[in-house]
Structures are given as structure tokens and as C-alpha cells.
Amino acid sequence: MTETLRCAIVGTGAIAQAHATAIAAYPHAELVAVTDLSRESAASFAENFGGPAVYDDLDALLAAESPDVVHVCTPPVAHRAQSVAASAAGAHVIVEKPPAPSLEELDDMRAAAARAGRELVVVFQQRTGTAAAHVKRLLDDGAFGRPLIAQCQTLWYRNAAYFEVPWRGKWETEGGGPTLGHAIHQIDLLAYLLGPWESVQSRLWRLDRETQTEDASTATVAFANGAIASVVTSAVSPRETSSIRIDAQRATITVDHLYGHGHENWRITPAPGFEELAAEWALPDVEEQSSHTVLIRDVFDALRTGAPMPPVGGEPARSFELVAAIYASAAEDGAPVTPEQLAAHPTHRRGFASPVTDRR
């Protein structure tokens, strides 16, 4: 049992605030150091979050502080080098999504953590919350019968000015379009609920925005449990929603939200003849909404006790591989891509650049 986890944050932009807040909320953790390309930004951030030490670079921070946990909150292009360095220094790593610009770089990050005997956790906070845990348990226990068909929608709106930022919408700097940068959260929640996937067929679309990458994508995912899911991603949808629907033999499960969910966002509708089970399926009386704080709390509990990573912090590659398969299938004109094919893919383990059908 480690009494107090000494934490460091690399990258002090907007998402780092969620990490710092989660660290502060945990009674056995302390933020001891931060670093950023802008020392001014790091200093201002430190002042707002308890006055941790400020360093000019990660190497200096690791040498001076030897933190137990490093939170990587930088853009994806920097994740591999920073995560590998933190693991080699003996720290556990909690890294923001997407975990890397490619599967090969994520492989390097996972290997570095394994060599050091440390954990690598990717932040997918949509897995968290009492409702998601409750639904997952019922699905895993077979309470709803077999899942049959599902829908996963990330319908967001990003105007033309959003893509005018120089690094956005380019394969070499953003790594992918909204499928990678936006939909990965809902895709992760879908895979968390339904488990391993068997094949993906997809297309990428450019419908309205001036962008090198897609501004929309469509995919069909077959899961090992027999379920078939339609996955639709858009950055051109004025009425925004993030939603999942799973139709099983005995019930329909839905979650409709935007950037986070609580009990009010979930609904379980029994099939005709199974109405008497509704009370057994009811959500817990005590509610936790999805959040960084819940994910980091559960991960910290495991790190302190030496327990296995909880489901909210496990499977760091699962949804990233699903996203990679969407891009890989699109590159092959919608041909099916399986996990085995993706594991040895000649191009899409190194990056996700793929043909996009322009419909403007």
C-alpha cells in the first residue's frame, strides 16, 4: 500500500484541469510537479492548483521528483516519447485520448510500461459512472438476453472556423478526423458494453468542411457476441448528440447525452413479456456521473493496493484498434477488416491516412 501517490502533469492546457481536480479530490494523492512548453502557462496552472513545482521539461521533472504517476495531457503527437520516458523513470502513466497517433506508437508505450512493471491507462471517462457499470454487469450476466443490434452515434457540430486552426483536419498533425478525435469516446463506451469485435466495414466522407481528413464516417461493426452495430460520426450536425442504443432479446438500452452522462441519460425498456423484470434492472439508488474524477479515483485505488486495473482503466488499445480498423477498412474501399488483419496491417498500424469520398 502506497500511502500517498505523488503525481505530475505534463501539459497544462484545458484538459489538465480535469486531472488536477481529480488528483485534489483523492485523499491519498498529491500534485507535486507540472511542466509545459510554456513555463508561463505551467506557472499559472501551478498557482491555481496548490503550488506544485514547475519544471521546464519532463526530463528535469522526472529526475528531480521521481513521481509515482505521470498524467500526460499534451497533444497526441507527444504522447509516445513522454509516456515511454515516464515509464522508464518508474512512473505509472495516465494518458489522455487518443493515446497516440498510431497503433505502433501505442505498442511502444505499452511495451515500455510492461518493461518497467508499471501501468499505462488511457482516459476514456465515458466508461465511468454507476449507470454504465450497472448496464455492463447486466449485459455480461445475460440479464437482457443476447445483444442483437446496436447504434453508436457521435453527431457533433464543428463550424468552418474550427478547421481553420492550422493543425486541425490534417493527417500529419491531427492523425485523423472526428472519428479519431471525437467519436472514439462513444466507440469506447460501445466496446466496453459489448466486448471484443470481429470485423469492421466503413467509409469516410467529406460532406461540407474544408479538411484533408473526413468530416463524417459510417461503419458497421460485428462483435464476437453476435451483435451488429452501426457507427455514425459527424462534425456537421447542428443538433448535437452522443448516443448508444443496444437492442437485446429482452430489452432496449439507450444512453443519450453530449459530453457526459448520468442516470437521467440512460433508459432500459423491456421487450413485450419482460415488463416484470424492469424493477430488477432499475439503476442503482446511488448515482455517480461519468467523469475524470471517477476514473482516476478507481485507477488510484488499484495502484495503491496493487490490485488489477479496474474495467474503467483497462484495455488501453481496444477502442483505438476499433478506430484504426474504421480507417483501414475505408482505405480498402469498405472491405472488412478483422483484428487479425489489423495486427499485421501493412499501413494502418503506422498511421490512419485514408481515402475520403468528397460529396461537397
VENJO-V511786 format. One record per residue. N is the residue number from 0. RES is the residue in three letters. PSI is psi in whole degrees, 0 to 359 (none if undefined). Layout:
{{N | RES | PSI} {N | RES | PSI}}
//
This chain:
{{0 | MET | 120} {1 | THR | 125} {2 | GLU | 309} {3 | THR | 129} {4 | LEU | 123} {5 | ARG | 117} {6 | CYS | 149} {7 | ALA | 150} {8 | ILE | 130} {9 | VAL | 120} {10 | GLY | 111} {11 | THR | 36} {12 | GLY | 197} {13 | ALA | 316} {14 | ILE | 335} {15 | ALA | 334} {16 | GLN | 323} {17 | ALA | 322} {18 | HIS | 314} {19 | ALA | 321} {20 | THR | 319} {21 | ALA | 320} {22 | ILE | 315} {23 | ALA | 330} {24 | ALA | 345} {25 | TYR | 125} {26 | PRO | 345} {27 | HIS | 36} {28 | ALA | 153} {29 | GLU | 132} {30 | LEU | 112} {31 | VAL | 342} {32 | ALA | 151} {33 | VAL | 157} {34 | THR | 153} {35 | ASP | 157} {36 | LEU | 328} {37 | SER | 110} {38 | ARG | 326} {39 | GLU | 316} {40 | SER | 316} {41 | ALA | 319} {42 | ALA | 318} {43 | SER | 318} {44 | PHE | 314} {45 | ALA | 320} {46 | GLU | 326} {47 | ASN | 344} {48 | PHE | 50} {49 | GLY | 2} {50 | GLY | 41} {51 | PRO | 162} {52 | ALA | 147} {53 | VAL | 131} {54 | TYR | 153} {55 | ASP | 335} {56 | ASP | 167} {57 | LEU | 321} {58 | ASP | 316} {59 | ALA | 320} {60 | LEU | 312} {61 | LEU | 319} {62 | ALA | 321} {63 | ALA | 325} {64 | GLU | 335} {65 | SER | 59} {66 | PRO | 155} {67 | ASP | 325} {68 | VAL | 133} {69 | VAL | 125} {70 | HIS | 116} {71 | VAL | 109} {72 | CYS | 31} {73 | THR | 172} {74 | PRO | 153} {75 | PRO | 329} {76 | VAL | 337} {77 | ALA | 352} {78 | HIS | 317} {79 | ARG | 305} {80 | ALA | 318} {81 | GLN | 320} {82 | SER | 316} {83 | VAL | 317} {84 | ALA | 317} {85 | ALA | 318} {86 | SER | 315} {87 | ALA | 332} {88 | ALA | 1} {89 | GLY | 16} {90 | ALA | 147} {91 | HIS | 153} {92 | VAL | 130} {93 | ILE | 115} {94 | VAL | 141} {95 | GLU | 157} {96 | LYS | 160} {97 | PRO | 148} {98 | PRO | 337} {99 | ALA | 169} {100 | PRO | 353} {101 | SER | 161} {102 | LEU | 324} {103 | GLU | 319} {104 | GLU | 322} {105 | LEU | 322} {106 | ASP | 316} {107 | ASP | 319} {108 | MET | 317} {109 | ARG | 320} {110 | ALA | 320} {111 | ALA | 318} {112 | ALA | 319} {113 | ALA | 318} {114 | ARG | 323} {115 | ALA | 355} {116 | GLY | 34} {117 | ARG | 168} {118 | GLU | 147} {119 | LEU | 118} {120 | VAL | 131} {121 | VAL | 135} {122 | VAL | 107} {123 | PHE | 80} {124 | GLN | 349} {125 | GLN | 344} {126 | ARG | 339} {127 | THR | 175} {128 | GLY | 149} {129 | THR | 329} {130 | ALA | 313} {131 | ALA | 318} {132 | ALA | 320} {133 | HIS | 313} {134 | VAL | 319} {135 | LYS | 317} {136 | ARG | 317} {137 | LEU | 320} {138 | LEU | 313} {139 | ASP | 326} {140 | ASP | 352} {141 | GLY | 14} {142 | ALA | 326} {143 | PHE | 3} {144 | GLY | 193} {145 | ARG | 133} {146 | PRO | 137} {147 | LEU | 304} {148 | ILE | 148} {149 | ALA | 157} {150 | GLN | 139} {151 | CYS | 114} {152 | GLN | 128} {153 | THR | 93} {154 | LEU | 96} {155 | TRP | 170} {156 | TYR | 120} {157 | ARG | 117} {158 | ASN | 178} {159 | ALA | 323} {160 | ALA | 329} {161 | TYR | 319} {162 | PHE | 357} {163 | GLU | 346} {164 | VAL | 129} {165 | PRO | 324} {166 | TRP | 349} {167 | ARG | 148} {168 | GLY | 15} {169 | LYS | 135} {170 | TRP | 318} {171 | GLU | 340} {172 | THR | 327} {173 | GLU | 341} {174 | GLY | 331} {175 | GLY | 181} {176 | GLY | 210} {177 | PRO | 339} {178 | THR | 318} {179 | LEU | 314} {180 | GLY | 334} {181 | HIS | 305} {182 | ALA | 344} {183 | ILE | 331} {184 | HIS | 311} {185 | GLN | 324} {186 | ILE | 321} {187 | ASP | 317} {188 | LEU | 319} {189 | LEU | 312} {190 | ALA | 326} {191 | TYR | 319} {192 | LEU | 324} {193 | LEU | 345} {194 | GLY | 204} {195 | PRO | 146} {196 | TRP | 158} {197 | GLU | 325} {198 | SER | 157} {199 | VAL | 136} {200 | GLN | 133} {201 | SER | 166} {202 | ARG | 149} {203 | LEU | 143} {204 | TRP | 144} {205 | ARG | 104} {206 | LEU | 327} {207 | ASP | 339} {208 | ARG | 151} {209 | GLU | 94} {210 | THR | 147} {211 | GLN | 324} {212 | THR | 186} {213 | GLU | 157} {214 | ASP | 0} {215 | ALA | 156} {216 | SER | 155} {217 | THR | 139} {218 | ALA | 153} {219 | THR | 125} {220 | VAL | 127} {221 | ALA | 130} {222 | PHE | 157} {223 | ALA | 334} {224 | ASN | 2} {225 | GLY | 347} {226 | ALA | 148} {227 | ILE | 130} {228 | ALA | 138} {229 | SER | 125} {230 | VAL | 116} {231 | VAL | 131} {232 | THR | 139} {233 | SER | 143} {234 | ALA | 16} {235 | VAL | 25} {236 | SER | 107} {237 | PRO | 319} {238 | ARG | 101} {239 | GLU | 144} {240 | THR | 150} {241 | SER | 121} {242 | SER | 149} {243 | ILE | 137} {244 | ARG | 130} {245 | ILE | 118} {246 | ASP | 113} {247 | ALA | 180} {248 | GLN | 328} {249 | ARG | 354} {250 | ALA | 160} {251 | THR | 131} {252 | ILE | 128} {253 | THR | 148} {254 | VAL | 125} {255 | ASP | 121} {256 | HIS | 200} {257 | LEU | 289} {258 | TYR | 0} {259 | GLY | 155} {260 | HIS | 149} {261 | GLY | 188} {262 | HIS | 327} {263 | GLU | 345} {264 | ASN | 350} {265 | TRP | 148} {266 | ARG | 135} {267 | ILE | 118} {268 | THR | 112} {269 | PRO | 148} {270 | ALA | 157} {271 | PRO | 131} {272 | GLY | 351} {273 | PHE | 18} {274 | GLU | 329} {275 | GLU | 346} {276 | LEU | 353} {277 | ALA | 321} {278 | ALA | 323} {279 | GLU | 331} {280 | TRP | 357} {281 | ALA | 145} {282 | LEU | 154} {283 | PRO | 153} {284 | ASP | 324} {285 | VAL | 130} {286 | GLU | 136} {287 | GLU | 130} {288 | GLN | 162} {289 | SER | 140} {290 | SER | 160} {291 | HIS | 322} {292 | THR | 318} {293 | VAL | 314} {294 | LEU | 310} {295 | ILE | 324} {296 | ARG | 311} {297 | ASP | 324} {298 | VAL | 316} {299 | PHE | 319} {300 | ASP | 316} {301 | ALA | 319} {302 | LEU | 321} {303 | ARG | 326} {304 | THR | 350} {305 | GLY | 13} {306 | ALA | 161} {307 | PRO | 156} {308 | MET | 137} {309 | PRO | 163} {310 | PRO | 327} {311 | VAL | 343} {312 | GLY | 3} {313 | GLY | 181} {314 | GLU | 62} {315 | PRO | 342} {316 | ALA | 350} {317 | ARG | 301} {318 | SER | 331} {319 | PHE | 322} {320 | GLU | 323} {321 | LEU | 316} {322 | VAL | 316} {323 | ALA | 321} {324 | ALA | 326} {325 | ILE | 314} {326 | TYR | 320} {327 | ALA | 320} {328 | SER | 319} {329 | ALA | 326} {330 | ALA | 343} {331 | GLU | 31} {332 | ASP | 39} {333 | GLY | 9} {334 | ALA | 148} {335 | PRO | 142} {336 | VAL | 128} {337 | THR | 165} {338 | PRO | 323} {339 | GLU | 319} {340 | GLN | 319} {341 | LEU | 325} {342 | ALA | 334} {343 | ALA | 26} {344 | HIS | 134} {345 | PRO | 340} {346 | THR | 318} {347 | HIS | 7} {348 | ARG | 342} {349 | ARG | 345} {350 | GLY | 170} {351 | PHE | 7} {352 | ALA | 128} {353 | SER | 157} {354 | PRO | 141} {355 | VAL | 130} {356 | THR | 119} {357 | ASP | 120} {358 | ARG | 17} {359 | ARG | none}}
//
